[in-house]
Amino acid sequence: MAEVTAFGKILRKMRIDCSEVLGAMAKRLGLSSAYLSSIENGLREIPDGLVAKIANEYGLDSSQEKELEEAKAKVKGTVDVKLNDQKAEADYVETAVMFARDFSKLTTEQVNAIKELLKSFESSGENSNGSAS
């Protein structure tokens, strides 16, 4: 029997909180019950756009949506990097590709240092182009 993923656990909790069965959630999300069950159990890929659809359909706040995105990343083993307006700027694209390609080579200390640096950007109120928001 398949094991429920981190993503699946969140979905199941949402169903319980909303007093819904799998079929009702699947219908709300435009999926079959079998497909949603397979996603929960890690037997199928989580489709692009599903997190946004869940967030919209269930009125998730940004922290709940972030939790769902993180659970998706754990299941998938990958994350998407949204470049938005920077997609045409070579330095942004090159940095994102270099980071993704070499991420597995980072030590725990290096990962923690990068994490702290990124947290400091979040708390300083800087947005993605370096200006204050």
Summary of the structure (lengths in Angstrom):
residues: 133
radius of gyration: 17.6
end to end distance: 48.5
largest distance: 50.5
contacts: 291
relative contact order: 0.09
helix: 68%
strand: 2%
